[in-house]
Amino acid sequence: MFTKSLNNFILLLILAFLTLLLSEVATFFLDLNRLLYKNLSEQLTLKQIEAYFATQSRWQWLQYVLLPVVLYLKSTVLAWILAIGGFFYGLELSHKNYWKIVLQAEFIFLVSVLVKILWFVIIQPEFSLEEVQQFVPFSLQSILDTTTIPSWALYPLQLLNVFEGLYWVLLAVLLNQASGSKKGALIVVSSYGPALFIWIIFIMFLTLNLS
């Protein structure tokens, strides 16, 4: 049991490391600091911008600490959500198994980040910081004119993408493999589906009230 738990933590650290690595790759190849500087120069003085980057550099280490914690919280919550669904369908899997399934499926989003980097390096070399921040590869949002869409509606449009669909499929397949049943899709739809819907409504409500 300890070995399984250790394997999950190793998986979590690999996921966190690759996420941070891709973040650094994106910052370098997309020259995000320059774009950020350009955006800030329209609102702040040179002294304020220098202070901002100095503060950012000083606290950069914090993201290396917080990211594994955030990924841990996200993956364990999702594991519990799947476990609740699995309980109602009679699946006898431990929380560690559910957690491992979620961690494995999370790697699909790294592919999404990689595709995003390649998109702006190869296909759309001219871009703004806002375009980078809002763009989600192969999403409904990426094929629509977002200038006519209210800000509160952007998140669900971004979430409707190929990689999110593959995430659902991966969860279902991994559940089937771990349990030896064919109820994976039902569990994902009946547990992760409603949880994701509630999350979308929450983000839309938050965006609407902050905009």
Buried (B, 14 or more C-beta within 10 A) or exposed (E): EEEEBEEBEEBBEEBBEBBBEBBEBBEEEBEBEEBBBEBBEEEBEEEEBEEBBEEEEEEEEEEEEEBBEEBBEEBBEBBBBBBBBBEEBEBEBBBBBBBBBBBBBBBBBBBBBBBBBEBBEEEEEEBEBEEBEBBBBBBEBBEEEBEEEEEBBBBBBBBBBBBBEBBBBBBBBBBBEBBEBEBBBBBBBBBBBEBBEEEBEEBBEEBEEEE
